[in-house]
């Protein structure tokens, strides 16, 4: 039994933590040397997509242009839409960009999980306006847009418009990069931290210990490729976090966490097919469960983690022997309290409830 546990534990470490080391080989330091044009769906997306990249460009004396495709609300002109536009102007004025380089397309924002509110005519208009920005961009400009398979429909339609415009202007001098914001892709090789957090979030009590330790994310792309990241600059990272807090209408712990993550980019290579990675399907050969898509590497890592956890639990049960009835009651009460506490804290986590129920059942059987 001990040998089997040791082998499985080694496999889990290799499957989940090994990619952290391998990633350093695939990642290259990206040094911006020109203007930056960020194509954002919503006002706060600009900093998530390329906040540090834009700050680095401004520090180098280059121009930063931001295109906001939606108005930030279900229709333009509302108090919320006006507030979000004012927040964007304040953010980039403080960052050192010119207000005239902020472009608001005014398309309606779609609620998460709903079909797009954009009409075909609005999509075409967005692509035409982006074509004008791309055509006017200077030589060597870096264009940043949402990555493929984003969970928000506005991000996917923004990507369609941007890729359509890039293909139409055919500016080979523009460097197009994509950045993952929000998606439900779990790829243990490309994004080991995200998968490690997925595993830890389903273990009792562990998330409270590991949530901050593994909060950062590497990429979030649908396929493994060479990724690019900026050279670490703590002061620039702090400025980005400060600017993110200025989006007060949307600022929350999730945005704060996203502002702390390193900016990982990938070159866009699918100009010819703008629809790639934008429709409501997952990449080929991925497993879809409960609205999430899991790469085979993730399935392997999660499966090995579950098997190893079960074996260690069985081994522990073999050695747990309580002699008195009072000891039985105390141990059962402690386990029950933990189960109730975890269920109250995460009522919607069915996986955790089932795990705790299985633990209590195994404990009761072992103490018979």
Order of alpha helices (4+ residues) and beta strands (2+ residues): alpha-alpha-beta-beta-alpha-beta-alpha-beta-alpha-beta-alpha-beta-beta-alpha-alpha-beta-alpha-alpha-beta-beta-beta-alpha-alpha-alpha
